[in-house]
Amino acid sequence: MFSNNRMIRTIIVIYAVGVVGFVLPITHGIFIRLTPLMIIFSLAILHFYNRDSRSKKQHRRLFFYLFVFIAGFLVELWGVNTGVVFGDYTYGVGLGPKIAGTPPIIGLNWVLMICLTSAIFSPLKRNIFNGVVWPSLLMVGYDIIMEQVAPKMEMWSWKNDLIPLQNYIMWGVLALFFHSIRYFLKIRERNPMALPIFVAQTIFFLLILILS
């Protein structure tokens, strides 16, 4: 396993290459289809750098994130086919193959976001704010940025290019729901790669928004 500093440098390089690949017209189409691999890559790093290796906790953690994956996918499936959850939107090709209009990788993205945002606040004192409120608000802030870039990356697009307030509200509600379950199950994420990955992804989206 790489040292922490070496892995952080690797993360920076990979996301920098991603920005260049998305911005250049000649490679844009290729990098659009690499988006699912970036989600899987980020989850793999978090798995290998997870500092809580106690067997009982890992067992509980595994079932929790399996629940997040399935629930996240089903909510997105419901939402994209009815418009009643997040609003009227459709998925593009950027997140890979779809089932009933919904790419299963979106469930992994929910897992990634819950894992990242919970780990960022885990060094702080354990309470409802650090364990649920702040991670959920951070997810909403992240979504505000991501929504501006998603159409450029052909992940999803909104009817009439209008992002409804309903989307952000429901994103926050689901974040609170998942984080609350994690908090009361006492599943703690301790991971030195969480903040670097979150920052790299955020800067990645901002650069694509500005440059493309």
Order of alpha helices (4+ residues) and beta strands (2+ residues): alpha-alpha-alpha-alpha-beta-alpha-alpha-beta-alpha-alpha
